[in-house]
Amino acid sequence: MHPLKIIALFIGILLSIHTIAQTTLTYDEVNTKSYALYEKGSWKELLVYGKEAVEASQDFTLLRLRMGYAAFMLNNFSEAINQYEHVLKNDSYNSSAHYYLYLAKTNLNKSELAGTHIKYLSKEIIEQERIKSFALTSIGVEVSYKQTDALTRDNPIYTRLHLGNRLSNNVYLTQSVATYNQTLNEQLLVGVTNKNNISINQFEYYNKLTINLNTKWQLKAGYHFVYTPFNNLVFNNNLFLAGIKYNSNFFDVQADAIVGNVNDSSFNQYNLQLGYYPLGNLNVYGFSTFMLKPNTANSFNFKQVIGFKLIKNIWLEANATLGKFTNLAENDMLYLYNAIDANNFKGGVVTHFLIGKKTNINLGYTFEQRQFYKRTTTFNQHSITGGLSWKF
């Protein structure tokens, strides 16, 4: 026989054996073994065996529930979501699946999206988790002290207070008030009196509405008002955000547009953000944001965030914003950079300390290289930022 025919015959035999092996698994066998692994707490083995059983066409609700729990116990929350979603395909009201979907999404820092499962939870679980359809969900404060090496630029201070509210199971509102204070000397500013002592006492108000359309899709709408005085000149800046977000199990994608005015000039920014959780949890995560500002001298910026868990309850996060900018909005328009000096580079690190399950303390450092207003010379700015927030 020709060697190629022998090889083809051999491969065919192997495939036939594999197919026969797949079909030998029965419901009783899979149910018994998966339950035994569940009772032993052999989570990795249960997850592997469950996937093999599904490939062999043994796919039933109890198996998916056990696989979902195994993934949850392994802190692979994305995989847990995947398994529990299969449960809901056949049993859309399964309260156990909805409960662990709620917990898994909360552990992936998707608290708003987790709200889609609240209406399916039992009264006992709602009381246990202290869930209310209308409630204060978070409160926090942020303070940033910035130091420059420019004699004509005083050291700024930024402060922010924020609140989070659940308006219903699928509607969430976040609000912030912030101040920015700095004194500077800039002789090239046209129309400003007392240029040797320009006092900036900026006030900001921000809100963002997040609406769950279903378990995957969200709508976002935001408003940011910034009052900026330059001695005798005053600027009332108004920005509006509209966006849509798709949440998959291991990644999410958001597209949004920001329009309005900054310092009496029209402002347009379009963002595309990709978030990813390769291990199915927050042990390693990242966000890549592409920002486009048409009809500006420097129309493109890119922001990268990479975070990972150092040890229990401590995370380290690095970030960098590339591309020169004068006006730029980041983090769903929460932060507006509208200084007169252009920013050539911004990057830093943040450490998050989780105390219990509700309290987060963060401490960060940011380095910025800035370019003097209407000049090519640069100066550096260093920021130390601290924050404290509670979740309810």
Summary of the structure (lengths in Angstrom):
residues: 392
radius of gyration: 26.6
end to end distance: 74.3
largest distance: 98.7
contacts: 1216
relative contact order: 0.09
helix: 27%
strand: 48%
